[in-house]
Amino acid sequence: MAIVYLGLGANLNQPVQQLNNAVAALTQLVSSEHIAVSSFYSSKPMGPQDQPDYVNAVAKINTDLSPLALLDKTQAIELACGRVRKDERWGPRTLDIDILLYDSLELESERLTVPHYGLHLREFVLYPLYEIAPDLQLPNGQSINTLLANVPLNGLTAIQR
């Protein structure tokens, strides 16, 4: 089984409930075992600032699903939670599930890039990831501690689930 870290985010339609729904759906994935979920965090939006703050978390699962099969399943969860895919990048959304890391795999395809291309820059990914995997090493050998040293909190705040 592969160890996979998933980034969860939402800022529409009761975002805390959206993340709770996503976690519940992830626990039901066939060929997967749910292991851990970080605290939920409030964060400022990356893109246009005229949208609500986000709620973010990181989940860790073990899975026998291939990376693309897992992507299909996570996108199905997003759709079931009301996600509408638009051309607007970093716009508001009901739910976003990103595959951050898939074991030590490095993959770049039209549909999926692993490790996630923005992982090393985003406080709303790194701090929750550190919470559940403080000794994590990325496929390129960098430690989560090294990455955190270069990324400020930027207003990231733990909130109630």
Secondary structure as a PSIPRED ss2 file (coil, helix, strand):
# PSIPRED VFORMAT (PSIPRED V4.0)

   1 M C   1.000  0.000  0.000
   2 A E   0.000  0.000  1.000
   3 I E   0.000  0.000  1.000
   4 V E   0.000  0.000  1.000
   5 Y E   0.000  0.000  1.000
   6 L E   0.000  0.000  1.000
   7 G E   0.000  0.000  1.000
   8 L E   0.000  0.000  1.000
   9 G E   0.000  0.000  1.000
  10 A E   0.000  0.000  1.000
  11 N C   1.000  0.000  0.000
  12 L C   1.000  0.000  0.000
  13 N C   1.000  0.000  0.000
  14 Q C   1.000  0.000  0.000
  15 P H   0.000  1.000  0.000
  16 V H   0.000  1.000  0.000
  17 Q H   0.000  1.000  0.000
  18 Q H   0.000  1.000  0.000
  19 L H   0.000  1.000  0.000
  20 N H   0.000  1.000  0.000
  21 N H   0.000  1.000  0.000
  22 A H   0.000  1.000  0.000
  23 V H   0.000  1.000  0.000
  24 A H   0.000  1.000  0.000
  25 A H   0.000  1.000  0.000
  26 L H   0.000  1.000  0.000
  27 T H   0.000  1.000  0.000
  28 Q C   1.000  0.000  0.000
  29 L C   1.000  0.000  0.000
  30 V C   1.000  0.000  0.000
  31 S C   1.000  0.000  0.000
  32 S E   0.000  0.000  1.000
  33 E E   0.000  0.000  1.000
  34 H E   0.000  0.000  1.000
  35 I E   0.000  0.000  1.000
  36 A E   0.000  0.000  1.000
  37 V E   0.000  0.000  1.000
  38 S C   1.000  0.000  0.000
  39 S C   1.000  0.000  0.000
  40 F E   0.000  0.000  1.000
  41 Y E   0.000  0.000  1.000
  42 S E   0.000  0.000  1.000
  43 S E   0.000  0.000  1.000
  44 K C   1.000  0.000  0.000
  45 P C   1.000  0.000  0.000
  46 M C   1.000  0.000  0.000
  47 G C   1.000  0.000  0.000
  48 P C   1.000  0.000  0.000
  49 Q C   1.000  0.000  0.000
  50 D C   1.000  0.000  0.000
  51 Q C   1.000  0.000  0.000
  52 P C   1.000  0.000  0.000
  53 D C   1.000  0.000  0.000
  54 Y E   0.000  0.000  1.000
  55 V E   0.000  0.000  1.000
  56 N E   0.000  0.000  1.000
  57 A E   0.000  0.000  1.000
  58 V E   0.000  0.000  1.000
  59 A E   0.000  0.000  1.000
  60 K E   0.000  0.000  1.000
  61 I E   0.000  0.000  1.000
  62 N E   0.000  0.000  1.000
  63 T E   0.000  0.000  1.000
  64 D C   1.000  0.000  0.000
  65 L C   1.000  0.000  0.000
  66 S C   1.000  0.000  0.000
  67 P H   0.000  1.000  0.000
  68 L H   0.000  1.000  0.000
  69 A H   0.000  1.000  0.000
  70 L H   0.000  1.000  0.000
  71 L H   0.000  1.000  0.000
  72 D H   0.000  1.000  0.000
  73 K H   0.000  1.000  0.000
  74 T H   0.000  1.000  0.000
  75 Q H   0.000  1.000  0.000
  76 A H   0.000  1.000  0.000
  77 I H   0.000  1.000  0.000
  78 E H   0.000  1.000  0.000
  79 L H   0.000  1.000  0.000
  80 A H   0.000  1.000  0.000
  81 C C   1.000  0.000  0.000
  82 G C   1.000  0.000  0.000
  83 R C   1.000  0.000  0.000
  84 V C   1.000  0.000  0.000
  85 R C   1.000  0.000  0.000
  86 K C   1.000  0.000  0.000
  87 D C   1.000  0.000  0.000
  88 E C   1.000  0.000  0.000
  89 R C   1.000  0.000  0.000
  90 W C   1.000  0.000  0.000
  91 G C   1.000  0.000  0.000
  92 P C   1.000  0.000  0.000
  93 R C   1.000  0.000  0.000
  94 T C   1.000  0.000  0.000
  95 L C   1.000  0.000  0.000
  96 D E   0.000  0.000  1.000
  97 I E   0.000  0.000  1.000
  98 D E   0.000  0.000  1.000
  99 I E   0.000  0.000  1.000
 100 L E   0.000  0.000  1.000
 101 L E   0.000  0.000  1.000
 102 Y E   0.000  0.000  1.000
 103 D C   1.000  0.000  0.000
 104 S C   1.000  0.000  0.000
 105 L C   1.000  0.000  0.000
 106 E C   1.000  0.000  0.000
 107 L E   0.000  0.000  1.000
 108 E E   0.000  0.000  1.000
 109 S C   1.000  0.000  0.000
 110 E C   1.000  0.000  0.000
 111 R C   1.000  0.000  0.000
 112 L C   1.000  0.000  0.000
 113 T E   0.000  0.000  1.000
 114 V E   0.000  0.000  1.000
 115 P C   1.000  0.000  0.000
 116 H C   1.000  0.000  0.000
 117 Y C   1.000  0.000  0.000
 118 G C   1.000  0.000  0.000
 119 L H   0.000  1.000  0.000
 120 H H   0.000  1.000  0.000
 121 L H   0.000  1.000  0.000
 122 R C   1.000  0.000  0.000
 123 E H   0.000  1.000  0.000
 124 F H   0.000  1.000  0.000
 125 V H   0.000  1.000  0.000
 126 L H   0.000  1.000  0.000
 127 Y H   0.000  1.000  0.000
 128 P H   0.000  1.000  0.000
 129 L H   0.000  1.000  0.000
 130 Y H   0.000  1.000  0.000
 131 E H   0.000  1.000  0.000
 132 I H   0.000  1.000  0.000
 133 A C   1.000  0.000  0.000
 134 P C   1.000  0.000  0.000
 135 D C   1.000  0.000  0.000
 136 L C   1.000  0.000  0.000
 137 Q E   0.000  0.000  1.000
 138 L C   1.000  0.000  0.000
 139 P C   1.000  0.000  0.000
 140 N C   1.000  0.000  0.000
 141 G C   1.000  0.000  0.000
 142 Q C   1.000  0.000  0.000
 143 S E   0.000  0.000  1.000
 144 I H   0.000  1.000  0.000
 145 N H   0.000  1.000  0.000
 146 T H   0.000  1.000  0.000
 147 L H   0.000  1.000  0.000
 148 L H   0.000  1.000  0.000
 149 A C   1.000  0.000  0.000
 150 N C   1.000  0.000  0.000
 151 V C   1.000  0.000  0.000
 152 P C   1.000  0.000  0.000
 153 L C   1.000  0.000  0.000
 154 N C   1.000  0.000  0.000
 155 G C   1.000  0.000  0.000
 156 L C   1.000  0.000  0.000
 157 T E   0.000  0.000  1.000
 158 A E   0.000  0.000  1.000
 159 I E   0.000  0.000  1.000
 160 Q C   1.000  0.000  0.000
 161 R C   1.000  0.000  0.000
